[in-house]
Amino acid sequence: MDHGNSTTNFILLGFSEWPQLERIISVVVLIFYVVIMVGNTTIILVSYFDTQLHTTMYFFLSNLSFLDLCYTNSVIPQMLVNLWSPEKSITYIGCLFQAAVALDLGATECLLLAVMAYDRYAAVCQPLHYMVIMHPQLCQKMVLAAWLSTLVCSLTISFLAFSLPRCGHQEVDNFFCEILDLIKIACAYSKVLEIVFLALTVLFLLVPLSVILISYGVITRAVIRIKSAKRWQKLLNTCGSHLTVVTLYYGTLIYMYMKPQNNSFQNEGKFIALVYMIIIPSLNPLIYSLRNKDVKNAVKRILCAKYWTTKL
């Protein structure tokens, strides 16, 4: 263990190669940050206060929104400070926290999206047994398992990465402490870390993706046999929002983590990281609420109730 590592601040280079773009990027990030906070908080509050949304689907959606809020708040405040400041530093503890949280919540979202795909499969293909298959206790256990399993694994790989000697290297070529970038600046190679990271990539990225693809494959086969246009539209509203989020999220993650890492990819990787760090969390509430009448009606009911309460 390099004991000097624990007392050294890291420098987040971010977009310092393009100083003229930093202010523009900061404004864009701030706008998306506000959208993320308002949109995801609204989903959580609406799902909690409207009794008609006390269903399995909105239980998972609330967890997804809460996850996006945590994910965003672990990175964007520090990112905005660095974009507006000549100093781009972050403390050792802050960097460890960012790396572990980003890895943990990114993997948790993969698992939650897989669980939501299974929920859609049960709703479409097993409607008569849906409440038996997806009873509340099971859903709570699946969500709890997703949060806890990724936490243990992310802490393990983060401590392995931070235990590598860095020989004074403290410049991270990204806008946040991303685990791959921290491994790159180490001056020692760890076969154990490589194997663990590969195993976790398969476990938390490819396995959930396989579950999603299988679920939607079965759903597609069931949908093909449906001749009612009304049921087609209902199924599209039910599954379309989730499938859109899955495509965006997994598309960027696979491109980010499964592509061979090299220097030419580094700058490109920063902008891809922006997509899954700020754009997708801001789109999640919009995608689900704009395509879902239940959410829009729930918002109207809550606003109307507050209006009449104020009047009385």
TILUM-737683 format. One record per residue: residue in three letters; x, z, y of N, C-alpha, C, CB in turn. Coordinates in steps of 0.05 Angstrom, whole numbers, plus 5000, padded with zeros to 4 digits. Atoms other than C-alpha are relative to their C-alpha. Glycine has a CB too. Layout:
BEGIN
ALAXZYXZYXZYXZY/...
//
This chain:
BEGIN
MET501750004976500050005000501850005025498150255000/ASP498650024975502649815069498850205019500049725012/HIS501249794985501450465107499749935030501650264998/GLY500250094973502550115173497449855005502349835008/ASN502550154997496249715160497850165013499149894974/SER502349834991491550295175500150075029499950254983/THR499849934972494150395246500149755018502550175005/THR499750244985494249665267497349875006501749804985/ASN502450154993488749325306500349714992499450025031/PHE499950285006486948615287499249845025498049934976/ILE500750194978486548025335498249794989502649885014/LEU501850205008480447585326500349765018497050105000/LEU499450234983482646905351497449855008501849804985/GLY502550124993475546635348500249715009498650165021/PHE500050274988474746025393502049975023497149925009/SER498049994978480846165436501449735003502050224996/GLU498850274998483345455421498549835020500149864973/TRP501750144981477645215465498950195021497649854985/PRO500849804980477545705524497749905018502350075018/GLN502250114983472845235563497350014986500649715007/LEU502449985015467745295507499050294996500349864974/GLU500649725007467946055500497650105015502450185006/ARG502349904984463046195557497449874990500449955030/ILE502450145009458245665532499150114973500649694997/ILE500649895026458645925461498850285003502550024982/SER501049724997457546645486497150005009501750155020/VAL502750024991451146435522498149924977499749805024/VAL501650095023448546065461499650234980501349764986/VAL500149785019450246655416498150225010502850124995/LEU501849794988446747145464497149924997500850045029/ILE502850095002440446725464499050034971499749705008/PHE500749985028440346685388499850304992502049864982/TYR500149725006441747435385497450135008502350155014/VAL502649894990435547595426497849904982499549915029/VAL502150125018431347115382500050154973500649704996/ILE499749865026434047455319498750285002502950024991/MET501049734997432448155345497050005002501350135024/VAL502950004996425447985369498549894976499449825025/GLY501450135022423447525312499950184975501349744993/ASN499849845024425847965254498650275003502850044991/THR501349754995423348605286496949964999500850125027/THR502950065001416448285295499049974971499549745015/ILE500850035028416248085221499750274987502049824985/ILE500149735012417848805200497650165010502650155006/LEU502249844989412849125247497249894991500150005030/VAL502550125008407248635231499450054970500049695005/SER500449955028408348715156499450294994502549924984/TYR500449715004408249475164497250085010502150165014/PHE502449914987402249555211497549864990500249975029/ASP502450155009397549015183499650054970500249705007/THR500549935029394549265117499649754983497650184998/GLN500450245016392848555096502649874991498449805016/LEU497450115008400248405092501650204983501649945025/HIS498749825018401748985046500049884972498650285000/THR499850145025403448504990502949974992498649725002/THR497250045010409548354947501649815017499949914971/MET498650204984411347734987501050115026498149765005/TYR499149904974411548095053501850254998497550075017/PHE498149795006415148685023502849884998499350154974/PHE497450145002420848205005500849895027499949784979/LEU499450124974420347855072500950215020497549865011/SER499149784983420948525109502850084994498150244998/ASN497349945008427148685070502049795009500250044969/LEU498350224991430048005086500450015031498749724993/SER499749984971428648105161501750245007497250045012/PHE498349774995431748805159502949944994499050244983/LEU497350085007437848515124501249835022500049854973/ASP499050184978438547975178500750165025497949785006/LEU499549834977438148505232502750154997497850205005/CYS497549865006443748905199502449815001499950144973/TYR497950205002447848285186500949925028499149754984/THR499550094973447348055258501350215017497449905013/ASN498949794983448748725290502750094991498150245000/SER497349935008455048815249502149825011500150004969/VAL498050204990458248205280499649925029499849754983/ILE500450124974455047935343500750175024497149925003/PRO499149844976456048525392503049995004499150294996/GLN497150014997463548535378500949715007501450084973/MET499450284994463647775380499649945030498349814983/LEU500650044971460447765450502050145018497150105006/VAL497949864985465348285475502649845001500550284988/ASN497550155002471247875451499849735015500749944971/LEU500350254986468347225480500350035030497349874993/TRP499949954971467847535549502550155009497550155008/SER497649844993474347925546502649854993499950274985/PRO497550135007481547685548501350124975502050035023/GLU499149875025483048185492498149944978500350305004/LYS501750085023480447965424500450204977500749724991/SER499349815021482248595386497650144988501950215011/ILE501949835014478348995335501550204984498149824981/THR498649795014480349655304500149944970498750275005/TYR499750035029482649705231497450084986502350174990/ILE502549905012476350115214497749805006499350285010/GLY502150194993471949625252500149754984500249945030/CYS499650245015474949035216499250054970502949915001/LEU500849935027474049375148497050024997501350274991/PHE502949985000466849535165498749725001499150175024/GLN501150274997465448815187500349844974501349855022/ALA499450155025468648515124498250094978502950024992/ALA501649895022465048985076497049945004500550304998/VAL502950044994458248925111499349704997499350095028/ALA500650285002458548165116499949914971502149835015/LEU499950075028460448095043497650124985502650104987/ASP502249855013455248615021497349865007499950295009/LEU502650104992449348335061499749704993499650045030/GLY500250275008451047615047499349974970502749865004/ALA500750005028450847754972497250114995502050164984/THR502749895003444548174979497949795007499750255018/GLU501950214993441047605014499749794978500849865026/CYS500150185023442847144956498150114978502849954988/LEU501749885020439547634908497150025008501150284993/LEU502749984990433447744952498649734999499950115028/LEU501250265001432246994957499349924971501949795013/ALA500650065028432646944881497650164991502550074983/VAL502449845007427647514873497549885012500450295009/MET502350124987423047174922499249744986500649945030/ALA500650245016423546524882498550074975502649854994/TYR501449915025421546904819497250095007501650234987/ASP502749924991415747204858498249765004500250165026/ARG501650254997413346504877499449874973501649805018/TYR500550105027414046284804497750164988502550024983/ALA502249835012409646874782497449945013500750295002/ALA502550054986404546724836498749734993500450015030/VAL501050275005403945984820499549954970502049795010/CYS500250075028405045954745498750214983502849954989/GLN501349785015402346634723498150155018502250194988/PRO501849874980396746774773498350234988498249805013/LEU501749805012392447174724501650264993498749894975/HIS498349775008398247634705501950085023501649934975/TYR498149954978401547654774500350295006499049855025/MET499849714993399948384790501350164979497250115006/VAL498649865022402448594722503049945001498849924972/ILE497250094999408948194728501450125024500249705000/MET498849924975410348374801498750255011499949775021/HIS501249764990407649074806501950145020499350194976/PRO498449894978410149484866502550154991498350185017/GLN497749845009414649954827502349824991499250184977/LEU498050195008418349364796501449875023498949794981/CYS498950144976419149014863501950195015497749915019/GLN498249804987422049654894502650044985498550265003/LYS497549965016426949734837501849755002499250044970/MET498350244997429249004842501449995027498249754997/VAL498850004973430449064917502150215002497850055021/LEU498049785000434049734908502549924984498850264989/ALA497850105017438349424853501649805015499049894974/ALA498650204985440048844898501850125022498049805014/TRP498449874979442349294955502350164989498250195017/LEU497949825011446249784912502249854985498850214982/SER498050145016449749294865501949855018498649804981/THR498250154982452548874922501750195017498349825019/LEU498449814985454749494960502550094985498250255007/VAL497849925017459149734903502149784998499150084972/CYS498250235004462149044892501449935027498549764990/SER498850074974463348904967502150205008497849975021/LEU498049794993466849574977502549974983498850284996/THR497750045018471249434916501949785010499049954972/ILE498350234992473648754939501150035028498349734998/SER499049954973474348975011502450185000497850125018/PHE497749825002478949554993502449864987499250254985/LEU497850155012482949094948501349825020498949834976/ALA498950184980483748595005501650155021497849845013/PHE498749854979485649125056502550154989498150205012/SER497649865011490749445008502449814998499350114973/LEU497850195001494948805009501850035024498949714999/PRO498249984977501148845053499849755017503050034990/ARG500350234982500748405115502649945015497850065020/CYS497450064987507948455140499849955030501349764986/GLY500350024971505648535212498149795009502749945012/HIS502050214992500747955210497350135007499649794976/GLN502549874991494648175250498149805013500750225019/GLU501850204988491647525277498249874979501749785014/VAL502150115019485147325241498849765014497850224993/ASP500950244987483346605255497049964995501549764989/ASN502950025002475846725260498850185022499050094972/PHE501249834979470747065306499050274989497649855012/PHE500649745012469547635256501850044977497050024992/CYS498349945022473247965200498849904974500750304998/GLU501150125025471647505142502050044978499449695005/ILE498249915022474547705075502049794993498450084976/LEU498150225008477747025059502349985021498649744998/ASP498050014979481347025126502050234999498749995028/LEU498249775003484047725114501849974977498250254997/ILE498350055023486647515046502249805008498449894977/LYS498150214992490146915079502450125015498749795017/ILE497849904984494247345127501750214985498950135026/ALA498349825016496847795071502549864991498450104975/CYS497550135008504047675052500650054970502350115017/ALA499749965029502947834978497649884986500350304993/TYR502250125016498847484925499050194979501049734987/SER501249815019494047874882498249844980498350225014/LYS501650145021491647544817497450154994501749974975/VAL502449845006486848124806497849955021500750305000/LEU501950054979483648014874498749724997501350035027/GLU501050285003482947264861497949994978502349814994/ILE501950015023479547384793497450155008501350134975/VAL502349844992474947924822498249845020500850275013/PHE501550154980472947484881498649764987501949895022/LEU501250225014471646884835497650104983502049864982/ALA502149885016467447324789497650075017500950244984/LEU502149924982463347594847498649755012501050185022/THR501250254990462246884874498149894980502249805007/VAL501850105021459346674808497650184997501549984973/LEU502249805005455247314800497950005023501250274997/PHE501949974978452247334870499349745015501250195020/LEU500750254987452146604890498849804980502549885013/LEU500950215019451546144830497750104982502349914983/VAL502149905018447246594785497350025015500850284989/PRO502650014986441846724838499149725006500350155026/LEU500850284995441945984856498849884975502549845009/SER501150115026440845814782497150114996501850084977/VAL502749885003434846294781498049865018500150315006/ILE501750144981432045954843499349724990501349995028/LEU500450285009432945254815498149994975502749874993/ILE501849995024429745444748497250075008501150214980/SER502649924991423945784783498549775013500150245020/TYR501450224987422445194827499849754982501649925025/GLY500350215020423544714769497450044984502349994981/VAL502549945014417945064731497649975019500150294989/ILE502250034981413645094794499449715005500850135027/THR500450294995414644344806498549884976502749865003/ARG501450115024412444194734497150095000501450104974/ALA502849904999406244624744498449865022499950305004/VAL501450134977404644304812499349714994501850015024/ILE500650295006405043594784497349974986502249894982/ARG502550025015399043744740497550075018500050194977/ILE502249934982394843974800499049755015500950225020/LYS501250244987390043444827498650075026498149864981/SER501549924976386743854882501949995025498850284997/ALA498450024975389343684952500250275014498849795019/LYS500049734987387344374978502150184987497250124998/ARG498049835014391544724924502849905005499450004970/TRP497450114993397344254939500950125027499949695001/GLN499349904973397144465012500650304999497749955019/LYS499549715003396645204993502750064988497750134984/LEU497449975013402645144947502349935018500149834975/LEU498050084981406544785000500550225021499349745014/ASN499749784981405145345050501350254987497350075012/THR498949765014406845874998503049974994498550044974/CYS497250035009413445584974501849855020500049844974/GLY498450164982415545125030501850165018498249835017/SER498349844982418045665077502450124986498350235012/HIS497849895015422146005024502149794992499050154976/LEU498250215008425045354999501749905023498449774987/THR498650094976427045155070502350195006498249985024/VAL497949804995430845815080502249994978498850285000/VAL498150015022434145755011501949765004498649974973/THR498450244996436545045026502150045022498249765007/LEU498249954978439545245093502250204993498550105025/TYR498249785005442745885069502149934978498550254992/TYR498250065022445645665003501749755006498449954974/GLY498450244993447744985031502550075016498249815017/THR497749924984452245315083501950174985499150145025/LEU498349825015454845855036501749854979498450214986/ILE498550155020456745364981502149835013498049824984/TYR498050164986460144915031502350175010498749855024/MET498049824988463845515060501850114978498650235014/TYR498449855020466145864996500849844976498450234991/MET499350155023466345324943501849775006497549894986/LYS498250224991470344814984502850105000499149895028/PRO497249924999477944834976500850085029501849784990/GLN499249894974480845255033502749875008500350304999/ASN497550104989486044915077499950035031500549704992/ASN499949964971488244925150498149825016502849955010/SER501850194986484144315170497150094999500349724989/PHE502849905003477844665145499550255017499550064971/GLN500449744987479045305185498249985024502750115008/ASN501650024976476145075252497149924993501249805019/GLU502750085009470344735216498550244988500349774979/GLY501249765013469145375177498950195021502150144983/LYS501149824979468145765242497249925008501950005025/PHE502750094992462245335262498050024978500249715010/ILE501749965023459445355192499150304998501349914973/ALA500649725000459946115195497950075021502550175004/LEU502049954979455946095260497249934990500749835025/VAL502650085010450445735223498750224984500249744983/TYR501349805017449346265170500150285013501350014973/MET499849744987451146835218497950045022502850045011/ILE501949964978446546695277497649804998501449965026/ILE502150204999442446055267497950064978501149724996/ILE501949955022439346205198498450265005501550014973/PRO501649764994437446935216497949965022501850235007/SER501950044978434046675279497749814990501449885024/LEU502050195010430346125240498150134979501449764988/ASN501649885021427846575183497250095010501550244989/PRO502649924991422246905223498349775010500250215022/LEU501550234989420346245257498949834977501849835018/ILE500850165023420145875191497650134985502349954980/TYR502149875014415846395157497550035016500950274990/SER502449954983411146535216498649755008500850165024/LEU501250254991410145825239498549854977502149815011/ARG501250145023408445575168497950184986502149914981/ASN501749815015404346195149497850105018501850234990/LYS502349924984397346315176499650304999497549864990/ASP500449715003397347035149501550155022501050094972/VAL498349874980403047235196498849965028502949904999/LYS501150064974399946895256497450155005499549705004/ASN502549854997393147205243500550305002498249944975/ALA499349724998396347885233500950085028502150084979/VAL499149964972399847835301497650015019502049785008/LYS502450014983393147655333498450254997498349754994/ARG501649755005389648245300501350245013499650044970/ILE498649774989394948735322499850005030503050014991/LEU500250024971395048475394497250065010500949725008/CYS502849954992387448485398499450304998498149844983/ALA500549715004387249195370501350165023501150094973/LYS498649864978392349425422498649955027502949925002/TYR501450074974388549065478497550175003499249705000/TRP502549854998381949405461500550305001498249934976/THR499349724998385350075451500750075029502450064981/THR499249954972388350015521497550005019501949785009/LYS502550024984381549815550498350254998498449764992/LEU501749765004378050405519501450255010499450034970/
//
